[in-house]
Amino acid sequence: MQIHVQEKQQFKKLFKQEHIDEFEDRFKVLEAFLQTEKHVSVNELVERLDDNGWRLDSEFVKETLKLMCRFGFARKSRFDNGMILYEHRHLGQHHDHMVCTKCRKILEFEEEQIEQLQIKIAAAHGFHMLQHKLEIYGICNSCIRDRIQLMPLTLAKPGERLVIKEISGGAGAKMRLLTMGLRTDDKIEVITNNSLGQLAIAADLKRYVLGRGLAEKIMVEQDKR
């Protein structure tokens, strides 16, 4: 790609101009980085370098990526799972992200209408926008297709809008939920679910906290309306 040729030329110029040490090895990091079009972690980049026959220490790779971010060749992102990933930062290009909360896939997209609307909104508030970051979290098509239609509430992800379809566990579980104000056909939104402790959900503008044992008995499906 022509843009990669330009990146390599500018990398050589800037890194030598700034007298950055171990240039040849740092250039290998750039080459491996440009070989992937996805977001990568330090460890993934070390593995790609190994595949190319270049054995470099992970701390050296991390330091080189830090320099690449400083000079504008890479961008560092920390998504909601806390993992730090790096992506290309090509001059004059901008994109936003959609992140699947199930498989962790990151999809890049560009939408000029969104860009213009953000500028318009900022201007309406007397604000001059310099930069922005848009991240949309949800579930990708592949994960939706693989998902069972009816599932226990414990498998739901934060942000999902669902419908309570069944309550198993006998009359006791149903009575507990009725007492709380929850029943079948209620529409709910998952607020938090860390797969360890309690779940927080919302229904009819009210918040509810459920233990995992009770949540396991609530069978839900996606709200398609």
RAZIBEL-V251927 format. One record per pair of residues at least 24 apart in sequence whose C-alpha atoms are under 10 Angstrom apart, sorted by sequence separation. I is the first residue (numbers start at 1). J is the second residue. If there is no record, write none. Layout:
BEGIN
i & j
I & J
I & J
END
This chain:
BEGIN
i & j
7 & 31
28 & 52
80 & 104
162 & 186
163 & 187
164 & 188
29 & 54
79 & 104
162 & 187
163 & 188
181 & 206
4 & 30
8 & 34
28 & 54
161 & 187
162 & 188
163 & 189
182 & 208
4 & 31
7 & 34
29 & 56
79 & 106
108 & 135
161 & 188
162 & 189
181 & 208
28 & 56
107 & 135
160 & 188
161 & 189
162 & 190
180 & 208
5 & 34
25 & 54
106 & 135
107 & 136
159 & 188
160 & 189
161 & 190
180 & 209
4 & 34
25 & 55
26 & 56
106 & 136
159 & 189
160 & 190
161 & 191
180 & 210
4 & 35
25 & 56
29 & 60
30 & 61
106 & 137
158 & 189
159 & 190
160 & 191
29 & 61
33 & 65
157 & 189
158 & 190
159 & 191
160 & 192
188 & 220
1 & 34
28 & 61
29 & 62
104 & 137
107 & 140
156 & 189
157 & 190
158 & 191
159 & 192
177 & 210
187 & 220
26 & 60
30 & 64
104 & 138
105 & 139
106 & 140
156 & 190
157 & 191
158 & 192
159 & 193
184 & 218
186 & 220
187 & 221
188 & 222
189 & 223
25 & 60
26 & 61
29 & 64
30 & 65
41 & 76
101 & 136
102 & 137
104 & 139
105 & 140
156 & 191
157 & 192
158 & 193
183 & 218
184 & 219
185 & 220
187 & 222
188 & 223
25 & 61
29 & 65
39 & 75
40 & 76
41 & 77
96 & 132
97 & 133
98 & 134
99 & 135
100 & 136
101 & 137
102 & 138
103 & 139
104 & 140
154 & 190
156 & 192
157 & 193
158 & 194
184 & 220
187 & 223
26 & 63
27 & 64
39 & 76
40 & 77
94 & 131
96 & 133
97 & 134
98 & 135
99 & 136
100 & 137
101 & 138
102 & 139
103 & 140
153 & 190
156 & 193
157 & 194
177 & 214
186 & 223
22 & 60
26 & 64
30 & 68
39 & 77
94 & 132
95 & 133
96 & 134
97 & 135
98 & 136
99 & 137
100 & 138
101 & 139
102 & 140
105 & 143
155 & 193
157 & 195
176 & 214
177 & 215
185 & 223
25 & 64
26 & 65
29 & 68
34 & 73
94 & 133
95 & 134
96 & 135
97 & 136
98 & 137
99 & 138
100 & 139
101 & 140
103 & 142
154 & 193
156 & 195
33 & 73
34 & 74
96 & 136
97 & 137
98 & 138
99 & 139
100 & 140
103 & 143
153 & 193
154 & 194
155 & 195
161 & 201
163 & 203
173 & 213
174 & 214
23 & 64
26 & 67
33 & 74
44 & 85
45 & 86
98 & 139
99 & 140
100 & 141
102 & 143
154 & 195
158 & 199
160 & 201
161 & 202
162 & 203
173 & 214
177 & 218
22 & 64
26 & 68
41 & 83
42 & 84
43 & 85
98 & 140
100 & 142
101 & 143
102 & 144
154 & 196
158 & 200
159 & 201
161 & 203
173 & 215
30 & 73
41 & 84
42 & 85
100 & 143
156 & 199
158 & 201
174 & 217
20 & 64
30 & 74
40 & 84
41 & 85
42 & 86
154 & 198
169 & 213
173 & 217
174 & 218
39 & 84
40 & 85
41 & 86
154 & 199
169 & 214
173 & 218
39 & 85
40 & 86
41 & 87
153 & 199
168 & 214
20 & 67
38 & 85
39 & 86
40 & 87
167 & 214
169 & 216
170 & 217
38 & 86
39 & 87
40 & 88
153 & 201
167 & 215
168 & 216
169 & 217
38 & 87
39 & 88
167 & 216
168 & 217
169 & 218
37 & 87
38 & 88
167 & 217
168 & 218
36 & 87
37 & 88
166 & 217
167 & 218
168 & 219
15 & 67
36 & 88
166 & 218
167 & 219
15 & 68
33 & 86
34 & 87
165 & 218
166 & 219
167 & 220
33 & 87
34 & 88
102 & 156
164 & 218
165 & 219
166 & 220
33 & 88
80 & 135
102 & 157
163 & 218
164 & 219
165 & 220
166 & 221
15 & 71
77 & 133
79 & 135
101 & 157
154 & 210
163 & 219
164 & 220
165 & 221
11 & 68
14 & 71
80 & 137
101 & 158
154 & 211
162 & 219
163 & 220
164 & 221
165 & 222
79 & 137
101 & 159
154 & 212
162 & 220
163 & 221
164 & 222
153 & 212
154 & 213
161 & 220
162 & 221
163 & 222
164 & 223
11 & 71
154 & 214
155 & 215
161 & 221
162 & 222
163 & 223
10 & 71
11 & 72
153 & 214
154 & 215
155 & 216
160 & 221
161 & 222
162 & 223
163 & 224
11 & 73
152 & 214
153 & 215
154 & 216
160 & 222
161 & 223
162 & 224
10 & 73
152 & 215
153 & 216
154 & 217
160 & 223
161 & 224
162 & 225
152 & 216
153 & 217
154 & 218
155 & 219
156 & 220
161 & 225
8 & 73
151 & 216
152 & 217
153 & 218
154 & 219
155 & 220
156 & 221
7 & 73
39 & 105
151 & 217
152 & 218
153 & 219
154 & 220
156 & 222
38 & 105
39 & 106
151 & 218
152 & 219
153 & 220
38 & 106
39 & 107
150 & 218
151 & 219
152 & 220
153 & 221
38 & 107
39 & 108
150 & 219
151 & 220
152 & 221
38 & 108
149 & 219
150 & 220
151 & 221
149 & 220
150 & 221
151 & 222
149 & 221
150 & 222
148 & 221
149 & 222
144 & 222
7 & 88
7 & 89
7 & 90
6 & 90
7 & 91
4 & 90
3 & 90
3 & 91
END
